[in-house]
Amino acid sequence: MLRTAEITAELTGVEDTRHQLYWRSRLEFSLDCFVCERTGRTTVFERGAEQALCSGSRSGFQRHRTAGRIAGFDITSGRDRLAVRALVDFWWAPFTDSRDRRTAAAPTSHPWVRLLLAYHCPEANESGTGSIQSNQVRPHSLTCKHCDRRLGVDSETPAVRLLG
């Protein structure tokens, strides 16, 4: 069955606009994969792609395509903040994990997400990347790898909500 998850996140304290900080159109989301019948697989979604990529299992079944896509990707910026809202469509079917016998859920019983960011440092004239993810200690400051300036603060865990 087709399921949709809404993923939202926000950076605050975005004051240095010279770094041109932006959300990348790729994200990683943990799902229970009915193709390899494993729970809690990191699945990579890219905006515009018609399929997602499952990490597969650590033994045997390798990375593979799976039914999933980014259905919506909205970015908002305001005074000192940068927010993202992604709608992720994925197919899910019930199964029992082939290795540890856990029952699959949609989304997985402990959803995890990583959202990617990029920027350009005007001092070093170099690009850089960063990310925020569910399992980080908060608050977490995102800093430029080239000049050590603070780019923003990740104060709240990204939210994952099953819509349908």
C-alpha positions in Angstrom: 0.0 0.0 0.0 1.1 3.6 -0.7 2.1 5.5 2.4 3.1 9.2 2.7 5.3 10.7 5.5 5.8 14.4 6.1 9.2 15.3 7.3 9.8 18.8 8.7 12.9 20.6 10.1 14.1 24.1 10.9 17.4 25.8 11.4 17.3 29.0 13.5 19.9 31.7 14.1 20.6 31.8 10.3 22.3 35.3 10.3 25.2 35.0 7.9 23.5 35.2 4.6 26.8 35.5 2.8 27.3 31.7 3.0 24.1 31.1 0.9 23.0 28.2 3.1 20.3 25.9 1.4 18.6 22.6 1.8 19.8 19.9 -0.6 17.1 18.0 -2.5 18.3 14.6 -1.1 17.3 13.0 2.2 17.8 9.7 4.1 14.9 8.1 5.9 14.7 4.8 7.8 12.0 2.4 6.4 11.1 -1.2 6.7 11.8 -2.6 3.2 9.5 -5.2 1.8 11.9 -5.9 -1.1 14.8 -7.2 1.0 12.5 -8.0 4.0 14.6 -6.1 6.5 13.4 -3.5 9.1 15.1 -0.2 9.8 16.9 0.2 6.4 18.4 3.6 5.5 16.6 4.6 2.3 18.0 7.5 0.1 15.5 9.7 -1.6 16.4 12.3 -4.3 13.9 14.9 -5.5 12.9 14.1 -9.1 13.9 10.5 -8.9 11.1 7.9 -9.4 12.7 5.4 -7.1 14.5 5.4 -3.8 17.6 3.4 -2.9 17.5 1.0 0.0 20.8 0.2 1.9 19.9 -3.5 1.9 21.2 -5.8 4.6 24.7 -6.0 5.9 25.1 -9.6 4.8 23.9 -10.9 1.5 21.4 -8.6 -0.1 23.1 -5.4 -1.4 21.8 -1.9 -2.0 18.8 -2.0 -4.3 16.1 0.2 -5.8 12.7 0.4 -4.0 9.4 2.0 -4.6 9.6 5.5 -3.1 10.0 9.2 -4.1 9.9 12.7 -2.8 6.4 13.9 -3.7 6.8 17.4 -2.3 9.7 19.5 -1.2 9.1 23.0 0.1 11.6 25.4 1.6 10.8 28.5 3.5 13.1 31.2 4.8 12.4 34.0 7.1 14.1 36.2 9.5 16.9 34.2 11.0 15.4 30.8 10.0 15.5 28.2 7.2 12.8 25.5 7.2 12.1 22.5 5.0 9.0 20.3 4.5 9.3 17.1 2.5 6.5 14.7 1.5 7.9 11.2 1.0 5.8 8.6 -0.8 6.8 4.9 -0.3 5.2 1.5 -0.8 4.9 -0.7 2.2 3.7 -4.3 2.6 3.6 -6.4 5.8 6.4 -8.9 6.4 8.5 -10.4 9.1 12.2 -9.5 9.1 14.1 -12.3 7.5 17.0 -12.1 10.0 15.6 -11.0 13.4 11.9 -11.8 13.1 10.7 -8.3 13.8 7.3 -7.4 12.3 7.5 -4.5 9.8 5.7 -1.2 10.4 5.0 1.8 8.2 7.1 3.9 8.9 9.6 1.7 10.8 9.1 1.5 14.6 11.9 4.0 15.2 11.9 6.5 12.3 15.2 8.3 11.6 15.9 11.0 9.1 18.9 12.9 7.8 18.4 16.2 5.9 21.3 17.5 3.9 22.4 21.2 3.6 25.0 23.0 1.4 26.6 26.4 1.4 29.4 28.5 -0.2 32.0 30.1 2.0 32.8 33.6 0.6 36.1 33.8 2.5 37.6 30.5 1.2 35.6 30.6 -2.0 34.8 26.9 -1.4 31.6 24.9 -1.1 30.7 22.9 1.9 28.0 20.5 3.2 26.4 19.6 6.4 23.4 17.7 7.8 21.0 17.4 10.6 19.5 14.2 11.7 17.1 12.8 14.3 19.7 11.2 16.6 21.9 14.3 17.2 22.3 15.9 20.5 20.5 19.3 20.6 21.0 22.1 20.3 23.5 21.5 17.5 25.3 24.3 15.7 26.1 24.0 12.1 29.4 25.7 11.3 31.4 26.4 8.1 34.2 23.9 7.7 36.3 26.6 6.1 36.0 29.7 8.3 34.3 28.3 11.5 31.4 30.8 11.4 28.1 29.6 12.7 25.6 29.0 9.9 22.6 28.1 12.0 21.3 26.1 15.0 19.4 22.9 14.9 17.3 23.2 18.1 14.6 20.7 17.5 14.5 17.1 16.2 13.2 16.8 12.7 9.6 15.7 12.8 8.2 12.7 11.0 4.5 12.3 10.7 2.6 9.5 8.8 -0.1 11.1 6.6 -1.6 8.2 4.9 
